[in-house]
Amino acid sequence: MDIRFEEAEAHFEGRTVLHPLTLSLTERRIGIIGLNGSGKTTFARMINGLVAPYAGRVTVNGFDTARDGDRVRAEAGFIFQNPQNQIILPILREDMALGLKSRRLPTREIDAAVNGVLSRFGIGHLAERRAHELSGGELQLAALASVLVTRPNILIMDEPTNQLDLRNRDLVERTIRGLDEDVIVISHDLSLIADFDRVLLFHEGRLAADGVPWDIIARYREIAA
Ligand SMILES: Nc1ncnc2c1ncn2[C@@H]1O[C@H](COP(=O)(O)OP(=O)(O)OP(=O)(O)O)[C@@H](O)[C@H]1O
């Protein structure tokens, strides 16, 4: 991945939520940690253009999030904190096909892509199920599948193991570890990001620390104490 923030900042209702930030992200697996309200989600949403910079610039693989939003969102798929809000159509297979239909792909190609992702995650048995009937872990995998079928190069996940029991948390963690795509994961589950390439710590709307997991997690514990 090649993500660049150039003096990028975010404001909500006249308040600075992310102070001007300049950094470049090129690693395969990046974790984002910090206290509630520290600006993690805002930072992640700026990466795929869901939050536009109030000032400065954000680019993703060379595309400017403020000018090439559609292209940026094709590069970087976002999996929201509440996966139930992400699945739009009742049946998982239909939901997975939705994004590809809007790209006007032929039905045969859409079916092949959907089946490919379902089998990759071993969740073919969920294809015809109603999303609102799925368990938390199944729903998280379904949301991941619905985004992955559109073939983004980068996956941004906002607290993917939030609200999951231990078994589902293990399942989702293993799935994330096995992904070929580059990942950016916001998590309060520190074990999930403990072996990542780089971790960013946000505090009060600023990047407070940036480095290898063990070091940054230790800094986070100091801040939280
Ligand atoms: N749409 C919005 N309108 C107004 N304020 C917002 C909006 N989104 C976020 N904020 C504010 O911006 C600040 C940072 O929020 P953000 O969601 O980025 O934090 P976070 O670190 O992801 O928190 P959490 O761990 O609780 O999810 C908070 O004070 C929040 O209230």
The ligand as a Tripos MOL2 file, in Angstrom:
@<TRIPOS>MOLECULE
LIG
   31    33     1     0     0
SMALL
NO_CHARGES

@<TRIPOS>ATOM
      1 N1        -19.6760   12.6930   12.5030 N.pl3     1 LIG1
      2 C1        -19.1840   13.3030   13.6020 C.ar      1 LIG1
      3 N2        -19.6980   14.4650   14.0210 N.ar      1 LIG1
      4 C2        -19.2040   15.0990   15.1380 C.ar      1 LIG1
      5 N3        -18.1980   14.6160   15.8690 N.ar      1 LIG1
      6 C3        -17.6460   13.4500   15.5050 C.ar      1 LIG1
      7 C4        -18.1080   12.7160   14.3530 C.ar      1 LIG1
      8 N4        -17.3720   11.5760   14.2340 N.ar      1 LIG1
      9 C5        -16.4930   11.6130   15.2590 C.ar      1 LIG1
     10 N5        -16.6590   12.7180   16.0230 N.ar      1 LIG1
     11 C6        -15.8700   13.0830   17.2160 C.3       1 LIG1
     12 O1        -14.5050   12.9880   16.8800 O.3       1 LIG1
     13 C7        -13.7560   12.4750   17.9670 C.3       1 LIG1
     14 C8        -12.9580   11.2570   17.4940 C.3       1 LIG1
     15 O2        -13.8660   10.2200   17.1770 O.3       1 LIG1
     16 P1        -13.4140    8.8530   16.5240 P.3       1 LIG1
     17 O3        -14.6540    8.0770   16.2440 O.co2     1 LIG1
     18 O4        -12.4720    9.1300   15.4300 O.co2     1 LIG1
     19 O5        -12.6280    8.1850   17.7480 O.3       1 LIG1
     20 P2        -12.1530    6.6900   17.9640 P.3       1 LIG1
     21 O6        -10.7540    6.7730   18.4710 O.co2     1 LIG1
     22 O7        -12.3880    5.8820   16.7610 O.co2     1 LIG1
     23 O8        -13.1140    6.2190   19.1490 O.3       1 LIG1
     24 P3        -13.7070    4.7490   19.5630 P.3       1 LIG1
     25 O9        -12.5590    3.9300   20.0700 O.co2     1 LIG1
     26 O10       -14.6590    5.1060   20.6750 O.co2     1 LIG1
     27 O11       -14.3840    4.1780   18.3710 O.co2     1 LIG1
     28 C9        -14.7380   12.1480   19.0710 C.3       1 LIG1
     29 O12       -14.7180   13.2230   19.9870 O.3       1 LIG1
     30 C10       -16.0640   12.0880   18.3600 C.3       1 LIG1
     31 O13       -17.1170   12.4760   19.1980 O.3       1 LIG1
@<TRIPOS>BOND
     1     1     2 1
     2     2     3 ar
     3     2     7 ar
     4     3     4 ar
     5     4     5 ar
     6     5     6 ar
     7     6     7 ar
     8     6    10 ar
     9     7     8 ar
    10     8     9 ar
    11     9    10 ar
    12    10    11 1
    13    11    12 1
    14    11    30 1
    15    12    13 1
    16    13    14 1
    17    13    28 1
    18    14    15 1
    19    15    16 1
    20    16    17 2
    21    16    18 1
    22    16    19 1
    23    19    20 1
    24    20    21 2
    25    20    22 1
    26    20    23 1
    27    23    24 1
    28    24    25 2
    29    24    26 1
    30    24    27 1
    31    28    29 1
    32    28    30 1
    33    30    31 1
@<TRIPOS>SUBSTRUCTURE
     1 LIG1         1 GROUP 0 **** ****
